[in-house]
């Protein structure tokens, strides 16, 4: 999305539409901190994707959440 100006404008429009409709905007497929920072700057509320974690087994979720919290605090 950050390398393609058309994709960037489309993403901005989708986020703006969600905000205008008073929805919680969730970005899927976030792969980098740069992408997440850009999405947050556009008003996106939440992200998910490999930037945070690959899919994990249910018994590993708590450990993954703790690792994500530590990483995002820096």
PyMOL Python script that loads the backbone (N, CA, C, O; Angstrom):
from pymol import cmd

cmd.read_pdbstr("""\
ATOM      1  N   UNK A   1       0.816  -1.185   0.000  1.00  0.00           N
ATOM      2  CA  UNK A   1       0.000   0.000   0.000  1.00  0.00           C
ATOM      3  C   UNK A   1       0.862   1.251   0.000  1.00  0.00           C
ATOM      4  O   UNK A   1       0.480   2.259  -0.594  1.00  0.00           O
ATOM      5  N   UNK A   2       2.016   1.207   0.654  1.00  0.00           N
ATOM      6  CA  UNK A   2       2.844   2.414   0.724  1.00  0.00           C
ATOM      7  C   UNK A   2       3.686   2.617  -0.532  1.00  0.00           C
ATOM      8  O   UNK A   2       4.243   3.698  -0.725  1.00  0.00           O
ATOM      9  N   UNK A   3       3.790   1.606  -1.387  1.00  0.00           N
ATOM     10  CA  UNK A   3       4.559   1.741  -2.616  1.00  0.00           C
ATOM     11  C   UNK A   3       3.675   2.109  -3.804  1.00  0.00           C
ATOM     12  O   UNK A   3       4.186   2.522  -4.845  1.00  0.00           O
ATOM     13  N   UNK A   4       2.378   1.969  -3.668  1.00  0.00           N
ATOM     14  CA  UNK A   4       1.447   2.223  -4.773  1.00  0.00           C
ATOM     15  C   UNK A   4       0.536   3.390  -4.399  1.00  0.00           C
ATOM     16  O   UNK A   4      -0.292   3.258  -3.497  1.00  0.00           O
ATOM     17  N   UNK A   5       0.677   4.527  -5.076  1.00  0.00           N
ATOM     18  CA  UNK A   5      -0.137   5.696  -4.715  1.00  0.00           C
ATOM     19  C   UNK A   5      -1.642   5.447  -4.837  1.00  0.00           C
ATOM     20  O   UNK A   5      -2.424   6.020  -4.078  1.00  0.00           O
ATOM     21  N   UNK A   6      -2.052   4.605  -5.777  1.00  0.00           N
ATOM     22  CA  UNK A   6      -3.476   4.301  -5.912  1.00  0.00           C
ATOM     23  C   UNK A   6      -3.970   3.498  -4.713  1.00  0.00           C
ATOM     24  O   UNK A   6      -5.047   3.768  -4.182  1.00  0.00           O
ATOM     25  N   UNK A   7      -3.188   2.520  -4.291  1.00  0.00           N
ATOM     26  CA  UNK A   7      -3.556   1.722  -3.119  1.00  0.00           C
ATOM     27  C   UNK A   7      -3.576   2.590  -1.864  1.00  0.00           C
ATOM     28  O   UNK A   7      -4.437   2.416  -1.001  1.00  0.00           O
ATOM     29  N   UNK A   8      -2.642   3.513  -1.762  1.00  0.00           N
ATOM     30  CA  UNK A   8      -2.596   4.417  -0.614  1.00  0.00           C
ATOM     31  C   UNK A   8      -3.860   5.276  -0.548  1.00  0.00           C
ATOM     32  O   UNK A   8      -4.470   5.410   0.512  1.00  0.00           O
ATOM     33  N   UNK A   9      -4.250   5.858  -1.688  1.00  0.00           N
ATOM     34  CA  UNK A   9      -5.464   6.691  -1.716  1.00  0.00           C
ATOM     35  C   UNK A   9      -6.708   5.870  -1.420  1.00  0.00           C
ATOM     36  O   UNK A   9      -7.609   6.339  -0.724  1.00  0.00           O
ATOM     37  N   UNK A  10      -6.767   4.660  -1.935  1.00  0.00           N
ATOM     38  CA  UNK A  10      -7.914   3.785  -1.671  1.00  0.00           C
ATOM     39  C   UNK A  10      -7.991   3.445  -0.185  1.00  0.00           C
ATOM     40  O   UNK A  10      -9.072   3.462   0.405  1.00  0.00           O
ATOM     41  N   UNK A  11      -6.855   3.138   0.412  1.00  0.00           N
ATOM     42  CA  UNK A  11      -6.827   2.821   1.840  1.00  0.00           C
ATOM     43  C   UNK A  11      -7.248   4.027   2.669  1.00  0.00           C
ATOM     44  O   UNK A  11      -8.009   3.884   3.625  1.00  0.00           O
ATOM     45  N   UNK A  12      -6.761   5.214   2.313  1.00  0.00           N
ATOM     46  CA  UNK A  12      -7.176   6.428   3.011  1.00  0.00           C
ATOM     47  C   UNK A  12      -8.692   6.602   2.936  1.00  0.00           C
ATOM     48  O   UNK A  12      -9.331   6.940   3.932  1.00  0.00           O
ATOM     49  N   UNK A  13      -9.261   6.373   1.767  1.00  0.00           N
ATOM     50  CA  UNK A  13     -10.702   6.543   1.584  1.00  0.00           C
ATOM     51  C   UNK A  13     -11.488   5.527   2.418  1.00  0.00           C
ATOM     52  O   UNK A  13     -12.510   5.872   3.011  1.00  0.00           O
ATOM     53  N   UNK A  14     -11.023   4.292   2.465  1.00  0.00           N
ATOM     54  CA  UNK A  14     -11.716   3.261   3.243  1.00  0.00           C
ATOM     55  C   UNK A  14     -11.673   3.590   4.732  1.00  0.00           C
ATOM     56  O   UNK A  14     -12.680   3.469   5.429  1.00  0.00           O
ATOM     57  N   UNK A  15     -10.503   4.005   5.218  1.00  0.00           N
ATOM     58  CA  UNK A  15     -10.382   4.375   6.636  1.00  0.00           C
ATOM     59  C   UNK A  15     -11.295   5.571   6.933  1.00  0.00           C
ATOM     60  O   UNK A  15     -12.004   5.572   7.940  1.00  0.00           O
ATOM     61  N   UNK A  16     -11.280   6.576   6.070  1.00  0.00           N
ATOM     62  CA  UNK A  16     -12.118   7.765   6.279  1.00  0.00           C
ATOM     63  C   UNK A  16     -13.601   7.399   6.280  1.00  0.00           C
ATOM     64  O   UNK A  16     -14.373   7.938   7.073  1.00  0.00           O
ATOM     65  N   UNK A  17     -13.992   6.501   5.408  1.00  0.00           N
ATOM     66  CA  UNK A  17     -15.384   6.072   5.358  1.00  0.00           C
ATOM     67  C   UNK A  17     -15.777   5.365   6.663  1.00  0.00           C
ATOM     68  O   UNK A  17     -16.847   5.628   7.214  1.00  0.00           O
ATOM     69  N   UNK A  18     -14.921   4.479   7.150  1.00  0.00           N
ATOM     70  CA  UNK A  18     -15.204   3.802   8.411  1.00  0.00           C
ATOM     71  C   UNK A  18     -15.335   4.781   9.566  1.00  0.00           C
ATOM     72  O   UNK A  18     -16.230   4.652  10.400  1.00  0.00           O
ATOM     73  N   UNK A  19     -14.440   5.756   9.610  1.00  0.00           N
ATOM     74  CA  UNK A  19     -14.494   6.770  10.664  1.00  0.00           C
ATOM     75  C   UNK A  19     -15.777   7.584  10.550  1.00  0.00           C
ATOM     76  O   UNK A  19     -16.436   7.846  11.556  1.00  0.00           O
ATOM     77  N   UNK A  20     -16.138   7.988   9.327  1.00  0.00           N
ATOM     78  CA  UNK A  20     -17.357   8.777   9.122  1.00  0.00           C
ATOM     79  C   UNK A  20     -18.603   8.007   9.554  1.00  0.00           C
ATOM     80  O   UNK A  20     -19.589   8.602   9.989  1.00  0.00           O
ATOM     81  N   UNK A  21     -18.554   6.690   9.431  1.00  0.00           N
ATOM     82  CA  UNK A  21     -19.675   5.840   9.847  1.00  0.00           C
ATOM     83  C   UNK A  21     -19.593   5.431  11.320  1.00  0.00           C
ATOM     84  O   UNK A  21     -20.381   4.618  11.802  1.00  0.00           O
ATOM     85  N   UNK A  22     -18.613   6.020  12.021  1.00  0.00           N
ATOM     86  CA  UNK A  22     -18.402   5.760  13.449  1.00  0.00           C
ATOM     87  C   UNK A  22     -18.166   4.275  13.737  1.00  0.00           C
ATOM     88  O   UNK A  22     -18.664   3.723  14.718  1.00  0.00           O
ATOM     89  N   UNK A  23     -17.394   3.651  12.852  1.00  0.00           N
ATOM     90  CA  UNK A  23     -17.043   2.241  12.997  1.00  0.00           C
ATOM     91  C   UNK A  23     -15.628   2.122  13.545  1.00  0.00           C
ATOM     92  O   UNK A  23     -14.823   3.042  13.401  1.00  0.00           O
ATOM     93  N   UNK A  24     -15.330   1.003  14.166  1.00  0.00           N
ATOM     94  CA  UNK A  24     -13.956   0.685  14.532  1.00  0.00           C
ATOM     95  C   UNK A  24     -13.284   0.166  13.274  1.00  0.00           C
ATOM     96  O   UNK A  24     -13.738  -0.812  12.681  1.00  0.00           O
ATOM     97  N   UNK A  25     -12.206   0.817  12.866  1.00  0.00           N
ATOM     98  CA  UNK A  25     -11.514   0.463  11.628  1.00  0.00           C
ATOM     99  C   UNK A  25     -10.372  -0.490  11.954  1.00  0.00           C
ATOM    100  O   UNK A  25      -9.482  -0.165  12.741  1.00  0.00           O
ATOM    101  N   UNK A  26     -10.406  -1.672  11.340  1.00  0.00           N
ATOM    102  CA  UNK A  26      -9.393  -2.706  11.550  1.00  0.00           C
ATOM    103  C   UNK A  26      -8.674  -2.955  10.235  1.00  0.00           C
ATOM    104  O   UNK A  26      -9.309  -3.278   9.231  1.00  0.00           O
ATOM    105  N   UNK A  27      -7.358  -2.810  10.232  1.00  0.00           N
ATOM    106  CA  UNK A  27      -6.550  -3.094   9.048  1.00  0.00           C
ATOM    107  C   UNK A  27      -6.046  -4.526   9.131  1.00  0.00           C
ATOM    108  O   UNK A  27      -5.475  -4.931  10.143  1.00  0.00           O
ATOM    109  N   UNK A  28      -6.255  -5.279   8.083  1.00  0.00           N
ATOM    110  CA  UNK A  28      -5.763  -6.653   8.025  1.00  0.00           C
ATOM    111  C   UNK A  28      -4.555  -6.718   7.110  1.00  0.00           C
ATOM    112  O   UNK A  28      -4.442  -5.943   6.161  1.00  0.00           O
ATOM    113  N   UNK A  29      -3.663  -7.637   7.394  1.00  0.00           N
ATOM    114  CA  UNK A  29      -2.502  -7.835   6.538  1.00  0.00           C
ATOM    115  C   UNK A  29      -1.364  -6.880   6.802  1.00  0.00           C
ATOM    116  O   UNK A  29      -0.542  -6.646   5.917  1.00  0.00           O
ATOM    117  N   UNK A  30      -1.295  -6.320   8.000  1.00  0.00           N
ATOM    118  CA  UNK A  30      -0.212  -5.393   8.349  1.00  0.00           C
ATOM    119  C   UNK A  30       1.081  -6.200   8.499  1.00  0.00           C
ATOM    120  O   UNK A  30       1.152  -7.137   9.295  1.00  0.00           O
ATOM    121  N   UNK A  31       2.090  -5.825   7.732  1.00  0.00           N
ATOM    122  CA  UNK A  31       3.343  -6.572   7.738  1.00  0.00           C
ATOM    123  C   UNK A  31       4.523  -5.818   8.334  1.00  0.00           C
ATOM    124  O   UNK A  31       5.511  -6.440   8.723  1.00  0.00           O
ATOM    125  N   UNK A  32       4.442  -4.473   8.417  1.00  0.00           N
ATOM    126  CA  UNK A  32       5.586  -3.694   8.911  1.00  0.00           C
ATOM    127  C   UNK A  32       5.120  -2.615   9.888  1.00  0.00           C
ATOM    128  O   UNK A  32       3.958  -2.210   9.891  1.00  0.00           O
ATOM    129  N   UNK A  33       6.058  -2.165  10.709  1.00  0.00           N
ATOM    130  CA  UNK A  33       5.777  -1.050  11.628  1.00  0.00           C
ATOM    131  C   UNK A  33       5.423   0.205  10.826  1.00  0.00           C
ATOM    132  O   UNK A  33       4.542   0.969  11.219  1.00  0.00           O
ATOM    133  N   UNK A  34       6.111   0.413   9.706  1.00  0.00           N
ATOM    134  CA  UNK A  34       5.837   1.572   8.863  1.00  0.00           C
ATOM    135  C   UNK A  34       4.380   1.578   8.399  1.00  0.00           C
ATOM    136  O   UNK A  34       3.722   2.617   8.433  1.00  0.00           O
ATOM    137  N   UNK A  35       3.883   0.431   7.971  1.00  0.00           N
ATOM    138  CA  UNK A  35       2.479   0.333   7.557  1.00  0.00           C
ATOM    139  C   UNK A  35       1.546   0.656   8.728  1.00  0.00           C
ATOM    140  O   UNK A  35       0.590   1.416   8.569  1.00  0.00           O
ATOM    141  N   UNK A  36       1.821   0.083   9.901  1.00  0.00           N
ATOM    142  CA  UNK A  36       0.946   0.308  11.056  1.00  0.00           C
ATOM    143  C   UNK A  36       0.974   1.770  11.470  1.00  0.00           C
ATOM    144  O   UNK A  36      -0.068   2.343  11.788  1.00  0.00           O
ATOM    145  N   UNK A  37       2.146   2.375  11.472  1.00  0.00           N
ATOM    146  CA  UNK A  37       2.241   3.798  11.825  1.00  0.00           C
ATOM    147  C   UNK A  37       1.447   4.659  10.848  1.00  0.00           C
ATOM    148  O   UNK A  37       0.756   5.593  11.256  1.00  0.00           O
ATOM    149  N   UNK A  38       1.546   4.344   9.561  1.00  0.00           N
ATOM    150  CA  UNK A  38       0.800   5.101   8.551  1.00  0.00           C
ATOM    151  C   UNK A  38      -0.702   4.929   8.776  1.00  0.00           C
ATOM    152  O   UNK A  38      -1.452   5.905   8.731  1.00  0.00           O
ATOM    153  N   UNK A  39      -1.143   3.695   9.017  1.00  0.00           N
ATOM    154  CA  UNK A  39      -2.564   3.429   9.256  1.00  0.00           C
ATOM    155  C   UNK A  39      -3.068   4.174  10.493  1.00  0.00           C
ATOM    156  O   UNK A  39      -4.154   4.751  10.469  1.00  0.00           O
ATOM    157  N   UNK A  40      -2.295   4.162  11.555  1.00  0.00           N
ATOM    158  CA  UNK A  40      -2.680   4.894  12.768  1.00  0.00           C
ATOM    159  C   UNK A  40      -2.793   6.391  12.481  1.00  0.00           C
ATOM    160  O   UNK A  40      -3.711   7.054  12.963  1.00  0.00           O
ATOM    161  N   UNK A  41      -1.860   6.915  11.697  1.00  0.00           N
ATOM    162  CA  UNK A  41      -1.892   8.341  11.348  1.00  0.00           C
ATOM    163  C   UNK A  41      -3.135   8.694  10.524  1.00  0.00           C
ATOM    164  O   UNK A  41      -3.600   9.833  10.557  1.00  0.00           O
ATOM    165  N   UNK A  42      -3.669   7.723   9.789  1.00  0.00           N
ATOM    166  CA  UNK A  42      -4.879   7.946   9.004  1.00  0.00           C
ATOM    167  C   UNK A  42      -6.148   7.814   9.846  1.00  0.00           C
ATOM    168  O   UNK A  42      -7.240   8.149   9.387  1.00  0.00           O
ATOM    169  N   UNK A  43      -6.000   7.323  11.082  1.00  0.00           N
ATOM    170  CA  UNK A  43      -7.158   7.173  11.958  1.00  0.00           C
ATOM    171  C   UNK A  43      -7.602   5.742  12.177  1.00  0.00           C
ATOM    172  O   UNK A  43      -8.587   5.495  12.873  1.00  0.00           O
ATOM    173  N   UNK A  44      -6.887   4.801  11.591  1.00  0.00           N
ATOM    174  CA  UNK A  44      -7.209   3.379  11.798  1.00  0.00           C
ATOM    175  C   UNK A  44      -7.033   3.045  13.277  1.00  0.00           C
ATOM    176  O   UNK A  44      -6.093   3.522  13.914  1.00  0.00           O
ATOM    177  N   UNK A  45      -7.923   2.240  13.819  1.00  0.00           N
ATOM    178  CA  UNK A  45      -7.918   1.945  15.244  1.00  0.00           C
ATOM    179  C   UNK A  45      -7.100   0.715  15.623  1.00  0.00           C
ATOM    180  O   UNK A  45      -6.436   0.707  16.660  1.00  0.00           O
ATOM    181  N   UNK A  46      -7.143  -0.322  14.791  1.00  0.00           N
ATOM    182  CA  UNK A  46      -6.547  -1.607  15.139  1.00  0.00           C
ATOM    183  C   UNK A  46      -5.932  -2.225  13.895  1.00  0.00           C
ATOM    184  O   UNK A  46      -6.404  -1.997  12.781  1.00  0.00           O
ATOM    185  N   UNK A  47      -4.878  -3.006  14.088  1.00  0.00           N
ATOM    186  CA  UNK A  47      -4.284  -3.734  12.976  1.00  0.00           C
ATOM    187  C   UNK A  47      -4.041  -5.182  13.345  1.00  0.00           C
ATOM    188  O   UNK A  47      -3.911  -5.529  14.519  1.00  0.00           O
ATOM    189  N   UNK A  48      -3.985  -6.008  12.340  1.00  0.00           N
ATOM    190  CA  UNK A  48      -3.615  -7.401  12.550  1.00  0.00           C
ATOM    191  C   UNK A  48      -2.814  -7.853  11.351  1.00  0.00           C
ATOM    192  O   UNK A  48      -2.967  -7.322  10.252  1.00  0.00           O
ATOM    193  N   UNK A  49      -1.966  -8.828  11.564  1.00  0.00           N
ATOM    194  CA  UNK A  49      -1.156  -9.349  10.472  1.00  0.00           C
ATOM    195  C   UNK A  49       0.176  -9.849  10.976  1.00  0.00           C
ATOM    196  O   UNK A  49       0.419  -9.900  12.181  1.00  0.00           O
ATOM    197  N   UNK A  50       1.036 -10.217  10.046  1.00  0.00           N
ATOM    198  CA  UNK A  50       2.322 -10.815  10.402  1.00  0.00           C
ATOM    199  C   UNK A  50       3.242  -9.852  11.143  1.00  0.00           C
ATOM    200  O   UNK A  50       4.186 -10.298  11.796  1.00  0.00           O
ATOM    201  N   UNK A  51       2.997  -8.548  11.060  1.00  0.00           N
ATOM    202  CA  UNK A  51       3.794  -7.611  11.871  1.00  0.00           C
ATOM    203  C   UNK A  51       3.651  -7.948  13.354  1.00  0.00           C
ATOM    204  O   UNK A  51       4.600  -7.824  14.128  1.00  0.00           O
ATOM    205  N   UNK A  52       2.468  -8.370  13.726  1.00  0.00           N
ATOM    206  CA  UNK A  52       2.200  -8.692  15.120  1.00  0.00           C
ATOM    207  C   UNK A  52       2.552 -10.141  15.421  1.00  0.00           C
ATOM    208  O   UNK A  52       3.222 -10.424  16.414  1.00  0.00           O
ATOM    209  N   UNK A  53       2.104 -11.060  14.573  1.00  0.00           N
ATOM    210  CA  UNK A  53       2.380 -12.477  14.798  1.00  0.00           C
ATOM    211  C   UNK A  53       1.835 -13.303  13.651  1.00  0.00           C
ATOM    212  O   UNK A  53       0.804 -12.962  13.070  1.00  0.00           O
ATOM    213  N   UNK A  54       2.524 -14.393  13.319  1.00  0.00           N
ATOM    214  CA  UNK A  54       1.904 -15.359  12.421  1.00  0.00           C
ATOM    215  C   UNK A  54       0.809 -16.099  13.199  1.00  0.00           C
ATOM    216  O   UNK A  54       0.734 -15.958  14.419  1.00  0.00           O
ATOM    217  N   UNK A  55      -0.029 -16.871  12.533  1.00  0.00           N
ATOM    218  CA  UNK A  55      -1.045 -17.641  13.254  1.00  0.00           C
ATOM    219  C   UNK A  55      -0.387 -18.552  14.299  1.00  0.00           C
ATOM    220  O   UNK A  55       0.676 -19.125  14.062  1.00  0.00           O
ATOM    221  N   UNK A  56      -1.041 -18.671  15.454  1.00  0.00           N
ATOM    222  CA  UNK A  56      -0.501 -19.518  16.526  1.00  0.00           C
ATOM    223  C   UNK A  56      -1.615 -20.396  17.098  1.00  0.00           C
ATOM    224  O   UNK A  56      -2.803 -20.133  16.909  1.00  0.00           O
ATOM    225  N   UNK A  57      -1.199 -21.427  17.791  1.00  0.00           N
ATOM    226  CA  UNK A  57      -2.143 -22.321  18.462  1.00  0.00           C
ATOM    227  C   UNK A  57      -2.785 -21.577  19.637  1.00  0.00           C
ATOM    228  O   UNK A  57      -2.172 -20.674  20.206  1.00  0.00           O
ATOM    229  N   UNK A  58      -4.013 -21.950  20.000  1.00  0.00           N
ATOM    230  CA  UNK A  58      -4.717 -21.260  21.092  1.00  0.00           C
ATOM    231  C   UNK A  58      -3.915 -21.192  22.392  1.00  0.00           C
ATOM    232  O   UNK A  58      -3.983 -20.186  23.098  1.00  0.00           O
ATOM    233  N   UNK A  59      -3.174 -22.219  22.714  1.00  0.00           N
ATOM    234  CA  UNK A  59      -2.435 -22.208  23.981  1.00  0.00           C
ATOM    235  C   UNK A  59      -1.211 -21.295  23.949  1.00  0.00           C
ATOM    236  O   UNK A  59      -0.561 -21.106  24.977  1.00  0.00           O
ATOM    237  N   UNK A  60      -0.887 -20.727  22.791  1.00  0.00           N
ATOM    238  CA  UNK A  60       0.257 -19.813  22.670  1.00  0.00           C
ATOM    239  C   UNK A  60      -0.160 -18.344  22.631  1.00  0.00           C
ATOM    240  O   UNK A  60       0.697 -17.461  22.643  1.00  0.00           O
ATOM    241  N   UNK A  61      -1.457 -18.074  22.585  1.00  0.00           N
ATOM    242  CA  UNK A  61      -1.945 -16.708  22.386  1.00  0.00           C
ATOM    243  C   UNK A  61      -1.461 -15.757  23.481  1.00  0.00           C
ATOM    244  O   UNK A  61      -0.993 -14.662  23.170  1.00  0.00           O
ATOM    245  N   UNK A  62      -1.559 -16.138  24.724  1.00  0.00           N
ATOM    246  CA  UNK A  62      -1.150 -15.246  25.818  1.00  0.00           C
ATOM    247  C   UNK A  62       0.323 -14.866  25.713  1.00  0.00           C
ATOM    248  O   UNK A  62       0.680 -13.706  25.920  1.00  0.00           O
ATOM    249  N   UNK A  63       1.182 -15.834  25.392  1.00  0.00           N
ATOM    250  CA  UNK A  63       2.605 -15.538  25.239  1.00  0.00           C
ATOM    251  C   UNK A  63       2.844 -14.571  24.081  1.00  0.00           C
ATOM    252  O   UNK A  63       3.673 -13.667  24.185  1.00  0.00           O
ATOM    253  N   UNK A  64       2.132 -14.756  22.998  1.00  0.00           N
ATOM    254  CA  UNK A  64       2.276 -13.869  21.839  1.00  0.00           C
ATOM    255  C   UNK A  64       1.836 -12.456  22.197  1.00  0.00           C
ATOM    256  O   UNK A  64       2.510 -11.489  21.839  1.00  0.00           O
ATOM    257  N   UNK A  65       0.725 -12.325  22.890  1.00  0.00           N
ATOM    258  CA  UNK A  65       0.243 -11.006  23.307  1.00  0.00           C
ATOM    259  C   UNK A  65       1.288 -10.305  24.161  1.00  0.00           C
ATOM    260  O   UNK A  65       1.546  -9.116  23.975  1.00  0.00           O
ATOM    261  N   UNK A  66       1.882 -11.019  25.083  1.00  0.00           N
ATOM    262  CA  UNK A  66       2.910 -10.425  25.949  1.00  0.00           C
ATOM    263  C   UNK A  66       4.110  -9.967  25.128  1.00  0.00           C
ATOM    264  O   UNK A  66       4.646  -8.889  25.381  1.00  0.00           O
ATOM    265  N   UNK A  67       4.548 -10.767  24.143  1.00  0.00           N
ATOM    266  CA  UNK A  67       5.681 -10.369  23.290  1.00  0.00           C
ATOM    267  C   UNK A  67       5.332  -9.133  22.467  1.00  0.00           C
ATOM    268  O   UNK A  67       6.161  -8.236  22.312  1.00  0.00           O
ATOM    269  N   UNK A  68       4.118  -9.083  21.943  1.00  0.00           N
ATOM    270  CA  UNK A  68       3.690  -7.921  21.165  1.00  0.00           C
ATOM    271  C   UNK A  68       3.676  -6.665  22.024  1.00  0.00           C
ATOM    272  O   UNK A  68       4.147  -5.612  21.594  1.00  0.00           O
ATOM    273  N   UNK A  69       3.142  -6.768  23.228  1.00  0.00           N
ATOM    274  CA  UNK A  69       3.094  -5.600  24.116  1.00  0.00           C
ATOM    275  C   UNK A  69       4.476  -5.076  24.420  1.00  0.00           C
ATOM    276  O   UNK A  69       4.686  -3.863  24.437  1.00  0.00           O
ATOM    277  N   UNK A  70       5.424  -5.961  24.660  1.00  0.00           N
ATOM    278  CA  UNK A  70       6.808  -5.547  24.942  1.00  0.00           C
ATOM    279  C   UNK A  70       7.402  -4.867  23.715  1.00  0.00           C
ATOM    280  O   UNK A  70       8.030  -3.814  23.825  1.00  0.00           O
ATOM    281  N   UNK A  71       7.201  -5.474  22.541  1.00  0.00           N
ATOM    282  CA  UNK A  71       7.777  -4.916  21.307  1.00  0.00           C
ATOM    283  C   UNK A  71       7.166  -3.553  20.985  1.00  0.00           C
ATOM    284  O   UNK A  71       7.892  -2.650  20.568  1.00  0.00           O
ATOM    285  N   UNK A  72       5.885  -3.379  21.162  1.00  0.00           N
ATOM    286  CA  UNK A  72       5.250  -2.103  20.840  1.00  0.00           C
ATOM    287  C   UNK A  72       5.575  -1.012  21.842  1.00  0.00           C
ATOM    288  O   UNK A  72       5.436   0.171  21.530  1.00  0.00           O
ATOM    289  N   UNK A  73       5.999  -1.381  23.026  1.00  0.00           N
ATOM    290  CA  UNK A  73       6.349  -0.391  24.042  1.00  0.00           C
ATOM    291  C   UNK A  73       7.669   0.313  23.706  1.00  0.00           C
ATOM    292  O   UNK A  73       7.958   1.373  24.262  1.00  0.00           O
ATOM    293  N   UNK A  74       8.463  -0.257  22.813  1.00  0.00           N
ATOM    294  CA  UNK A  74       9.762   0.336  22.471  1.00  0.00           C
ATOM    295  C   UNK A  74       9.689   1.200  21.279  1.00  0.00           C
ATOM    296  O   UNK A  74      10.700   1.769  20.866  1.00  0.00           O
TER     297      UNK A  74
END
""", "prot")
cmd.dss("prot")
cmd.show_as("cartoon", "prot")
cmd.util.cbc("prot")
cmd.orient("prot")
